Amino acid sequence: MNNNSLLSHRKEEPENGTLYMVGTPIGNLNDISQRALNILKNVSLVACEDTRQTKKIMNKFNISNKLISFNKHNSLIKIPKIKKDLKEGKSIAIVSDAGMPGICDPGEDIARSLKSEGVDIICIPGACAAIAALVSSGLSSSSFVFEGFLPKKKICREKILLEISKNEKTTIIYESPKRLRKLLKELFEFCGGNREIMVARELTKKFEEHVGNNISEVIEFFKDKDIIGEITIVVKGIKKRDLNPDKLIIKKDLNDLINAGLSLSEASKYLAKRNGLKKSEVYNMV
């Protein structure tokens, strides 16, 4: 089957009664596809995480269409209305402020809700900060875990940090600029200062920045800087042979944590969690 016959299976877009999940640029507006522009121009309406952000794209490419707000604050109210419009034959595009809708935003909720009712959902692929950061990090991309924004609740957060510390796969995390230093400190405590990471900032924009090579260096780099822009962190997976660190490795990690400002008690507690040991066992080993 050639490419032309593959394309002929779809009607001219946009199709009636169809929800389009449209990927938009994560910084550089020129990253948007012609297909995405066609959808935004010709659907019945565009549901946006923030209409002000979407208007920037619409204005740049001289597109005029109806925009409605669809975000985490009003999604429960808006989903039934969108569902009704689709069943009446309208075509609707969902866009987030940047990147792929459905990744860490309420696009995920509407896709799940409509899919269960047999509504046709089509993804118009676009930029994604997680993939852009992973590809440019140089870390293994054949197998990876995407954690998005870590939970704020301490017990849930520490559970995921422990999983990351023991994961053999590359991990991708999103974080806000104001919380980056806190997350880096936690990664230091759970993974040690030598774990390889890359912090990507302002992806696709004029001042795009990639900061590495390990957690200690990244902490030092951001120590006295004003941090702005969206943050994506890529963490290298651990090697199998490192899953059961010996006494010398634990002692080095303990010294690193104490030098970073933790007390012996706090450092031992974190190392015990990270290595699946009792706190007293860490004390006895050192």
Secondary structure, DSSP 4 states (H G I P E B T S, - for coil): --HHHHHHTSPSSSPTTEEEEE-B-SS-GGG--HHHHHHHHHSSEEEES-HHHHHHHHHHTT----EEE-STTTHHHHHHHHHHHHHTT--EEEE-SSB-TTSSSTHHHHHHHHHTTT-EEEEE----HHHHHHHHH-S--SSEEEEEEPPSSHHHHHHHHHHHHH-SSEEEEEE-GGGHHHHHHHHHHHH-TT-BEEEEESTTSTT-EEE-SBHHHHHHHHTTPPP-S-EEEEEPPPPGGGSS--HHHHHHHHHHHHHTT--HHHHHHHHHHHHT--HHHHHHH-
